[in-house]
Amino acid sequence: MESIWTRETKIKSRESLPGDMEIEAVVIGAGMAGILTAYYLKQAGVNVIVLEADSIGSGQTKNTTAKITSQHNLIYHRLLRTYGHQMAEHYAMANEEAIKAYDRLIKEKNIDCDFVRCPAYLYSQIEDRCLQQEAEAAKILGIKASFEKECELPFSVSGVVRFGEQARFQPLKFLEKIAEEVTVYERTKVLKVEGKRVETERGWVKANHIVFASHFPFINMPGYYFARMYQERSYVVALEGAHITEGMYLGIDHGSLSFRPQENMLLLGGGSHRTGGNRKGGQYDRLRRRALELYPNSREWGYWSAQDCMTLDGIPYIGRFSHGRPDWYVTTGFGKWGMTTAMVSARILTALITGENCQEADIFSPQRRFTVRAAKEFLIHGGHTAKGLAKHVMPYKEKRIVPNCPHMGCRLEWNPEEESYDCPCHGSRFDSEGRLLDDPAQCDCRRKS
């Protein structure tokens, strides 16, 4: 279950934090968002370091499908209705600019990372009205979008939305080169943050600006991000011998697939579900069956899964951590669009920290207004959390660990697909021995006495 990117790229390891220090800015997390933020802060003259609990790119970055696109499912028609033209345009332009920023940086640094400009498509096999609405909304907001009836997929569609001049790349090759230009301390786990002081296993760091780029914020208060997000898992199989599409495709119908070319392979994705909601397993087998139906002569090269933070209104949280912590910053809730949003984050956070104007910051602000959609999702998310917490006191059969998440106590669910214990409340994951795999939990499960 190793991604294509991890097999191809081994990033050189770095030393751990050598001891206590004071610095202008510290970034927690050395994934794409953390490294890019540190890079642009350094370019702006800010003295900055990155603290990473494991190694560079070892979190969610290594498992992405690595699409760089402003096409984020059906979003622009909804943004226009909910937030109005100006804020919807800010979202669109921030993501379009992110694609251009990657392009410029890769050319400037001469980075060999399989960067390819290509179209991105949304498709449906059922109906096309919502696709037409999305295409029109995207065009209104300045994106090169069109509604079309034909595409290169191996089945008929009702319609597609085409976004031109999008991109894809090999994320770890890119990350490896950019990380060479910033100071990163690996195997330096952050234990707590109080005021301007970051406590780690290797010593403390005092900083004027603290950026939380660790996928899911591990501090519950202030911010209350645990109540404002949940996590989803999705699955990918890499196929050789399948038809290689020019564009990248995402289905909007329930149970539909995503398609993404990579050199002589096709990445076939799907099976998204809330973390902790896969007790019966079978997600990879479903993808394999569909692969054989669509591409009977294809061969499986590999398979892996990813985990994504989902916000209540479908828009990432990028900006000041909370009203009470103006010197803390957060970037989280990327949904399925982590690579594009990582660049958006770097630009917004650099502007906030250096005092520059960034008009796009309004739509991504963690303090933006609460919408009707967010209220509905809040109730659904709260129901899952209440159910998980209620199971906390129920008896359990596990012989080695206490299957309650150390984050907030929710009862873990066994995931036979990946042989892990997954938290249905906030998405923490643990291996079969109770060792921590994914945040927001900060420690292993308690061993049974």
C-alpha positions as CSV (number, residue, x, y, z in Angstrom):
1,M,0.0,0.0,0.0
2,E,2.7,2.4,-1.0
3,S,1.9,5.2,-3.4
4,I,3.6,5.6,-6.8
5,W,5.2,8.9,-5.5
6,T,6.8,7.2,-2.5
7,R,8.2,4.4,-4.5
8,E,9.8,6.8,-6.9
9,T,11.2,9.4,-4.5
10,K,13.1,9.1,-1.2
11,I,13.6,12.5,0.3
12,K,16.9,13.0,2.2
13,S,16.4,12.9,5.9
14,R,17.1,15.9,8.2
15,E,18.3,16.3,11.7
16,S,16.0,16.8,14.7
17,L,15.7,20.1,16.6
18,P,19.1,20.5,18.2
19,G,17.7,22.3,21.3
20,D,15.8,25.4,22.5
21,M,15.7,28.4,20.2
22,E,14.0,31.6,19.3
23,I,12.8,32.3,15.8
24,E,10.6,34.8,14.0
25,A,8.2,32.1,12.6
26,V,7.7,28.4,13.1
27,V,5.6,26.1,10.8
28,I,4.3,22.9,12.3
29,G,4.1,20.2,9.6
30,A,6.4,19.4,6.6
31,G,3.8,18.5,4.0
32,M,3.2,20.5,0.9
33,A,1.4,23.3,2.7
34,G,4.0,23.6,5.4
35,I,7.0,23.6,3.1
36,L,5.5,26.0,0.6
37,T,4.5,28.4,3.4
38,A,8.0,28.3,4.9
39,Y,9.5,28.8,1.4
40,Y,7.5,31.9,0.7
41,L,8.0,33.3,4.2
42,K,11.8,32.9,3.7
43,Q,11.5,34.6,0.3
44,A,9.7,37.5,2.0
45,G,12.6,37.9,4.5
46,V,11.1,36.0,7.5
47,N,13.4,33.9,9.6
48,V,11.4,30.6,9.7
49,I,11.8,26.9,10.6
50,V,9.6,23.8,10.1
51,L,9.0,21.2,12.7
52,E,7.9,17.7,11.6
53,A,7.0,14.8,13.8
54,D,8.1,12.2,11.2
55,S,9.8,13.2,7.9
56,I,9.2,15.6,5.0
57,G,6.1,14.6,3.0
58,S,5.3,11.6,5.2
59,G,1.7,12.7,5.9
60,Q,-1.1,13.2,3.5
61,T,1.1,14.6,0.7
62,K,2.6,11.2,-0.2
63,N,-0.9,9.7,-0.9
64,T,-2.5,12.5,-3.0
65,T,-3.5,12.0,-6.6
66,A,-1.6,15.3,-7.2
67,K,-4.1,17.3,-9.3
68,I,-3.4,21.0,-9.4
69,T,-6.8,22.4,-10.3
70,S,-9.4,25.0,-9.5
71,Q,-12.1,22.5,-10.3
72,H,-13.3,21.4,-6.9
73,N,-16.4,19.4,-7.6
74,L,-19.7,21.4,-7.8
75,I,-18.7,24.6,-5.9
76,Y,-18.9,27.8,-8.0
77,H,-22.6,27.9,-8.5
78,R,-23.1,27.4,-4.8
79,L,-20.4,30.0,-3.9
80,L,-22.1,32.6,-6.0
81,R,-25.5,32.0,-4.4
82,T,-24.1,31.8,-0.8
83,Y,-21.3,34.4,-0.7
84,G,-21.9,36.6,-3.7
85,H,-19.8,37.4,-6.7
86,Q,-16.8,39.1,-5.0
87,M,-16.0,36.3,-2.5
88,A,-16.7,33.6,-5.1
89,E,-14.3,35.3,-7.5
90,H,-11.7,35.4,-4.8
91,Y,-12.0,31.6,-4.3
92,A,-11.7,31.0,-8.1
93,M,-8.8,33.4,-8.7
94,A,-6.9,32.2,-5.7
95,N,-6.9,28.6,-7.1
96,E,-6.2,29.7,-10.6
97,E,-3.3,31.7,-9.4
98,A,-2.0,28.7,-7.5
99,I,-1.8,26.7,-10.7
100,K,0.3,29.6,-12.3
101,A,2.5,29.8,-9.2
102,Y,3.4,26.1,-9.4
103,D,4.1,26.6,-13.1
104,R,6.4,29.6,-12.5
105,L,8.2,28.0,-9.6
106,I,8.9,24.7,-11.4
107,K,10.3,26.6,-14.4
108,E,12.3,29.0,-12.3
109,K,13.9,26.2,-10.3
110,N,14.1,23.8,-13.2
111,I,12.3,21.1,-11.2
112,D,11.9,17.8,-12.9
113,C,8.5,16.7,-11.4
114,D,6.4,15.5,-14.3
115,F,4.5,18.8,-14.4
116,V,1.9,18.7,-17.2
117,R,-0.7,21.2,-18.2
118,C,-4.0,19.4,-18.9
119,P,-7.8,19.9,-18.8
120,A,-9.8,18.8,-15.8
121,Y,-13.4,17.5,-16.1
122,L,-16.4,16.9,-14.0
123,Y,-18.8,14.3,-15.4
124,S,-22.1,12.7,-14.8
125,Q,-23.9,9.7,-16.3
126,I,-27.3,10.8,-14.9
127,E,-28.0,14.4,-15.5
128,D,-26.4,17.5,-16.9
129,R,-28.3,20.5,-15.5
130,C,-26.1,21.0,-12.5
131,L,-23.0,20.7,-14.8
132,Q,-24.3,23.4,-17.1
133,Q,-24.9,25.6,-14.1
134,E,-21.4,25.0,-12.8
135,A,-19.8,25.8,-16.2
136,E,-21.7,29.0,-16.4
137,A,-20.8,30.0,-12.8
138,A,-17.1,29.2,-13.4
139,K,-17.1,31.4,-16.6
140,I,-18.7,34.3,-14.8
141,L,-15.9,34.1,-12.3
142,G,-13.1,34.2,-14.9
143,I,-12.3,30.5,-15.3
144,K,-11.9,29.0,-18.8
145,A,-14.8,26.5,-18.5
146,S,-17.2,24.9,-20.9
147,F,-20.1,22.4,-20.9
148,E,-19.6,19.6,-23.3
149,K,-21.4,16.3,-24.2
150,E,-18.4,14.2,-25.3
151,C,-15.3,13.0,-23.5
152,E,-12.6,10.3,-23.6
153,L,-14.0,8.1,-20.8
154,P,-14.8,4.4,-21.7
155,F,-18.6,4.9,-21.1
156,S,-21.3,7.3,-22.1
157,V,-21.9,10.5,-20.1
158,S,-24.8,12.9,-19.9
159,G,-22.3,15.8,-19.9
160,V,-19.0,17.1,-18.7
161,V,-17.6,20.5,-17.4
162,R,-14.2,21.1,-18.9
163,F,-11.7,23.4,-17.1
164,G,-8.8,24.3,-19.4
165,E,-5.1,24.9,-18.4
166,Q,-5.1,22.9,-15.2
167,A,-2.2,20.7,-14.2
168,R,-0.8,17.5,-12.6
169,F,2.7,16.7,-11.2
170,Q,4.8,14.3,-9.1
171,P,4.4,15.9,-5.7
172,L,7.3,14.4,-3.8
173,K,9.8,15.3,-6.6
174,F,8.6,18.8,-6.3
175,L,8.6,18.8,-2.5
176,E,12.1,17.4,-2.4
177,K,13.5,20.4,-4.3
178,I,11.6,23.1,-2.6
179,A,12.4,21.6,0.9
180,E,16.1,22.1,0.1
181,E,15.6,25.8,0.5
182,V,14.0,25.8,4.0
183,T,15.2,24.6,7.4
184,V,13.3,21.5,8.5
185,Y,13.7,19.6,11.7
186,E,12.4,16.0,11.4
187,R,11.4,13.6,14.1
188,T,10.6,16.6,16.3
189,K,7.0,16.1,17.5
190,V,5.2,19.1,18.9
191,L,3.6,18.3,22.2
192,K,1.8,21.6,23.0
193,V,1.7,25.2,22.1
194,E,1.1,28.0,24.6
195,G,1.3,31.6,23.6
196,K,4.5,32.1,21.6
197,R,6.1,28.9,22.9
198,V,6.1,25.6,21.1
199,E,7.0,22.6,23.2
200,T,8.5,19.6,21.5
201,E,10.2,16.3,22.5
202,R,13.5,17.9,21.6
203,G,13.2,21.3,23.3
204,W,11.1,24.4,22.9
205,V,10.8,27.1,20.2
206,K,9.7,30.6,20.9
207,A,8.3,32.4,17.9
208,N,6.3,35.5,17.0
209,H,4.3,33.6,14.4
210,I,3.1,30.0,14.7
211,V,1.6,28.2,11.7
212,F,-0.4,25.0,12.2
213,A,0.1,23.0,8.9
214,S,-0.3,19.6,10.4
215,H,-3.3,18.4,8.4
216,F,-5.8,18.5,11.4
217,P,-5.2,20.9,14.2
218,F,-4.3,18.9,17.3
219,I,-5.2,21.8,19.7
220,N,-8.9,21.7,20.5
221,M,-9.3,25.2,22.0
222,P,-9.4,27.9,20.9
223,G,-10.6,27.4,17.3
224,Y,-12.8,24.3,18.0
225,Y,-11.8,22.7,14.7
226,F,-12.7,19.3,16.0
227,A,-16.4,20.5,15.8
228,R,-16.0,22.1,12.4
229,M,-14.4,19.3,10.4
230,Y,-14.5,15.6,9.9
231,Q,-12.2,13.3,7.8
232,E,-12.8,11.0,4.8
233,R,-10.8,8.2,3.3
234,S,-10.6,7.4,-0.4
235,Y,-8.9,4.7,-2.4
236,V,-6.7,4.5,-5.6
237,V,-5.5,1.7,-7.8
238,A,-2.7,2.4,-10.3
239,L,-3.3,0.5,-13.6
240,E,-0.8,-0.4,-16.4
241,G,-2.3,-1.3,-19.8
242,A,-5.4,0.9,-19.4
243,H,-6.4,3.7,-21.8
244,I,-4.4,6.8,-20.8
245,T,-6.7,9.9,-20.8
246,E,-5.4,13.3,-21.6
247,G,-7.5,15.0,-18.9
248,M,-8.3,14.4,-15.3
249,Y,-11.8,13.3,-14.5
250,L,-14.0,13.4,-11.4
251,G,-17.6,12.0,-11.3
252,I,-20.3,13.8,-9.4
253,D,-22.7,10.8,-9.2
254,H,-22.9,8.7,-6.1
255,G,-20.2,5.9,-6.3
256,S,-18.6,7.4,-9.4
257,L,-14.9,7.2,-10.2
258,S,-12.0,9.6,-10.7
259,F,-9.4,9.2,-13.5
260,R,-5.9,10.6,-13.5
261,P,-3.1,9.8,-16.0
262,Q,0.5,9.5,-14.9
263,E,3.0,8.7,-17.6
264,N,2.1,5.1,-18.8
265,M,-0.4,4.5,-15.9
266,L,-3.9,5.5,-15.0
267,L,-4.9,6.2,-11.4
268,L,-8.4,5.0,-10.8
269,G,-9.9,6.4,-7.6
270,G,-13.1,6.2,-5.6
271,G,-14.8,4.6,-2.6
272,S,-14.9,7.8,-0.4
273,H,-16.4,7.3,3.0
274,R,-16.2,9.0,6.4
275,T,-13.2,7.7,8.4
276,G,-14.4,5.0,10.7
277,G,-17.2,4.0,8.3
278,N,-15.6,1.0,6.6
279,R,-16.3,-1.9,8.9
280,K,-17.1,-4.3,6.1
281,G,-14.2,-3.3,3.9
282,G,-14.2,-4.1,0.2
283,Q,-13.3,-0.6,-1.3
284,Y,-10.2,-1.9,-3.2
285,D,-12.1,-4.9,-4.5
286,R,-14.8,-2.6,-5.8
287,L,-12.2,-0.5,-7.7
288,R,-10.5,-3.7,-9.0
289,R,-13.8,-5.0,-10.4
290,R,-14.5,-1.7,-12.1
291,A,-11.0,-1.7,-13.5
292,L,-11.6,-5.1,-15.1
293,E,-14.9,-4.0,-16.5
294,L,-13.6,-0.8,-18.0
295,Y,-10.0,-2.0,-18.9
296,P,-10.0,-5.9,-19.2
297,N,-6.4,-6.0,-20.4
298,S,-5.1,-3.7,-17.6
299,R,-2.7,-4.8,-14.8
300,E,-2.6,-3.5,-11.3
301,W,0.7,-1.7,-10.5
302,G,-0.2,-0.7,-6.9
303,Y,-2.8,0.7,-4.6
304,W,-3.1,3.1,-1.7
305,S,-5.5,5.3,0.2
306,A,-5.7,8.9,1.3
307,Q,-7.3,10.9,4.1
308,D,-8.9,14.3,3.7
309,C,-10.2,16.9,6.1
310,M,-13.7,18.1,5.2
311,T,-15.0,21.4,6.4
312,L,-18.7,22.1,7.1
313,D,-19.2,24.4,4.1
314,G,-16.7,22.8,1.7
315,I,-14.2,25.7,1.9
316,P,-10.7,25.3,3.6
317,Y,-9.8,27.2,6.7
318,I,-6.8,29.4,6.0
319,G,-5.9,32.3,8.2
320,R,-5.7,33.3,11.8
321,F,-6.3,30.4,14.2
322,S,-8.9,32.3,16.3
323,H,-9.8,35.8,17.4
324,G,-7.9,35.3,20.6
325,R,-4.7,34.1,19.0
326,P,-3.7,36.7,16.4
327,D,-0.2,35.3,16.2
328,W,-1.4,31.8,15.5
329,Y,-2.3,30.7,11.9
330,V,-3.9,27.6,10.5
331,T,-4.3,25.9,7.2
332,T,-6.6,22.9,7.1
333,G,-9.8,21.4,5.6
334,F,-8.5,21.0,2.1
335,G,-11.0,18.4,1.1
336,K,-9.8,16.5,-2.0
337,W,-7.8,19.5,-3.3
338,G,-4.7,19.5,-1.1
339,M,-2.1,20.3,-3.7
340,T,-3.8,23.4,-5.1
341,T,-4.9,24.6,-1.7
342,A,-1.4,24.2,-0.3
343,M,-0.2,26.9,-2.7
344,V,-3.2,29.1,-1.8
345,S,-2.3,28.7,1.8
346,A,1.3,29.7,1.3
347,R,0.3,32.9,-0.4
348,I,-2.4,33.9,2.1
349,L,-0.4,33.1,5.2
350,T,2.7,34.8,3.9
351,A,0.7,37.9,3.3
352,L,-1.0,37.8,6.7
353,I,2.4,37.3,8.5
354,T,4.2,40.0,6.5
355,G,1.4,42.5,6.7
356,E,0.7,42.5,2.9
357,N,-2.7,42.9,1.4
358,C,-4.4,39.6,0.2
359,Q,-8.0,40.1,-0.9
360,E,-8.6,36.4,-1.3
361,A,-8.2,35.8,2.4
362,D,-11.8,36.6,3.1
363,I,-13.4,33.5,1.6
364,F,-10.9,31.2,3.3
365,S,-10.9,32.9,6.7
366,P,-11.7,30.5,9.6
367,Q,-13.8,33.3,11.0
368,R,-16.1,33.6,8.0
369,R,-19.8,33.6,8.5
370,F,-21.8,30.4,9.3
371,T,-23.9,29.3,6.4
372,V,-27.1,27.2,6.2
373,R,-25.1,24.4,4.6
374,A,-22.5,24.6,7.4
375,A,-25.3,24.4,10.0
376,K,-26.7,21.3,8.5
377,E,-23.3,19.6,8.3
378,F,-22.6,20.7,11.9
379,L,-25.7,18.8,13.1
380,I,-24.7,15.7,11.1
381,H,-21.1,15.8,12.3
382,G,-22.4,16.3,15.9
383,G,-24.5,13.2,15.6
384,H,-21.6,11.1,14.5
385,T,-19.5,12.5,17.4
386,A,-22.3,11.9,20.0
387,K,-22.7,8.3,18.8
388,G,-18.9,7.7,19.0
389,L,-18.7,9.2,22.5
390,A,-21.7,7.2,23.7
391,K,-19.9,4.0,22.8
392,H,-17.0,5.0,25.0
393,V,-18.5,3.2,28.0
394,M,-19.6,0.1,26.2
395,P,-17.7,-3.2,26.7
396,Y,-15.2,-4.2,24.0
397,K,-13.6,-7.4,22.8
398,E,-10.1,-6.2,21.8
399,K,-7.5,-8.0,23.8
400,R,-4.5,-5.7,23.4
401,I,-5.7,-2.1,23.5
402,V,-8.5,0.1,24.9
403,P,-10.3,1.0,21.7
404,N,-11.2,4.6,22.7
405,C,-9.5,7.4,20.8
406,P,-7.1,9.3,23.0
407,H,-8.1,12.5,21.3
408,M,-11.5,12.9,22.8
409,G,-12.5,9.4,23.8
410,C,-14.7,8.2,20.8
411,R,-15.0,4.5,20.3
412,L,-12.7,3.3,17.5
413,E,-14.0,1.2,14.6
414,W,-12.0,-1.7,13.1
415,N,-11.2,-1.1,9.4
416,P,-10.5,-4.6,7.8
417,E,-9.5,-3.0,4.5
418,E,-6.4,-1.4,6.1
419,E,-6.1,-3.3,9.4
420,S,-6.5,-0.2,11.4
421,Y,-8.6,1.3,14.2
422,D,-10.3,4.4,12.9
423,C,-12.1,7.1,14.8
424,P,-15.5,8.0,13.3
425,C,-15.6,11.3,15.2
426,H,-12.5,13.2,14.1
427,G,-10.6,10.7,11.9
428,S,-7.6,9.7,14.0
429,R,-6.3,6.2,13.0
430,F,-4.2,3.6,14.7
431,D,-2.5,0.3,13.6
432,S,-3.5,-3.1,14.9
433,E,-1.2,-2.5,17.9
434,G,-2.8,0.8,18.7
435,R,0.1,2.9,17.4
436,L,-0.9,6.3,16.0
437,L,-1.2,6.6,12.2
438,D,-3.2,9.9,11.7
439,D,-4.0,13.0,13.7
440,P,-5.6,14.8,15.5
441,A,-4.8,12.3,18.3
442,Q,-1.3,13.0,19.6
443,C,-0.5,9.6,21.2
444,D,-1.0,5.9,20.9
445,C,-4.0,4.1,22.2
446,R,-3.8,2.9,25.9
447,R,-2.7,-0.7,26.2
448,K,-5.1,-3.0,28.0
449,S,-3.9,-3.9,31.5
